[in-house]
Amino acid sequence: MTTVLVTGGVGFIGSHVTAELLCRGRAVRVPDNFSTGSRENLAAVGGEVELVEGDVRSHERTHAAQGARCVIHLAPHPRRRAPRRTR
């Protein structure tokens, strides 16, 4: 079975992508820190998802990608300060 890594998989869009991949017979692994998503978004798919809690930028979470055939990156970028306008 093909394993797909979906970063940001507990977010609104990510949870729908995750559900579709499961319907297509894929194994899905979701690393997420729940900064913008919630567990409720994955409630419909139940325990079929391998959930890895933590920030995808963390070195300790790099194991989540091991064995994945592909990555769908939907995790939001960290908020950055808007550049100052110059005249």
C-alpha positions in Angstrom: 0.0 0.0 0.0 1.3 3.5 -0.9 1.9 5.8 2.0 1.3 9.5 1.5 2.4 12.1 3.9 0.0 15.1 4.3 1.5 18.0 6.2 -1.3 20.1 7.7 -3.7 17.2 7.4 -5.9 18.2 10.3 -6.7 21.6 8.7 -9.9 22.1 6.7 -8.4 21.4 3.3 -5.9 18.8 4.5 -8.6 16.8 6.2 -10.5 16.6 3.0 -7.4 15.6 1.0 -6.7 12.9 3.7 -10.2 11.5 3.4 -10.0 11.3 -0.4 -6.6 9.6 -0.2 -8.1 7.0 2.2 -11.0 6.4 -0.1 -8.5 5.7 -2.9 -6.8 3.0 -0.8 -3.8 5.0 0.3 -2.2 4.8 3.8 -2.0 8.3 5.1 0.4 9.8 7.7 -0.3 13.3 9.0 2.3 15.3 10.9 0.6 18.3 12.4 1.0 20.7 15.4 -2.7 21.7 15.5 -1.8 25.4 15.2 -4.7 26.0 12.8 -6.5 22.6 12.5 -8.3 20.4 14.9 -8.8 16.7 15.6 -12.5 17.2 14.8 -11.6 17.6 11.2 -10.4 14.0 11.1 -13.2 12.6 13.1 -14.9 11.2 10.0 -11.9 9.1 9.0 -11.4 7.7 12.5 -8.3 5.7 13.4 -7.3 5.0 9.8 -4.8 7.9 9.8 -1.4 7.7 11.3 -1.2 11.0 13.3 2.3 12.4 14.2 1.9 15.3 16.7 4.4 18.0 16.4 5.8 20.8 14.1 6.9 19.6 10.7 9.9 21.9 11.0 11.2 20.0 14.0 14.1 17.7 13.5 12.4 15.2 15.9 9.5 14.8 13.4 11.6 14.0 10.4 10.9 10.3 11.0 7.3 11.0 9.8 8.5 11.1 6.2 10.2 7.7 6.4 8.7 5.3 4.0 6.3 7.8 2.4 6.0 7.5 -1.3 5.0 11.2 -1.8 4.3 14.4 0.2 1.4 16.7 -0.1 2.5 19.9 1.7 -0.5 21.8 3.1 1.0 23.0 6.4 0.8 26.8 6.7 4.0 28.8 6.6 5.0 30.4 9.9 3.7 33.9 10.2 6.2 36.5 9.2 6.3 40.2 9.8 5.1 42.2 6.7 8.0 44.0 5.0 8.2 47.7 5.7 7.1 50.0 2.9 9.6 52.3 1.6 8.9 55.5 -0.2 
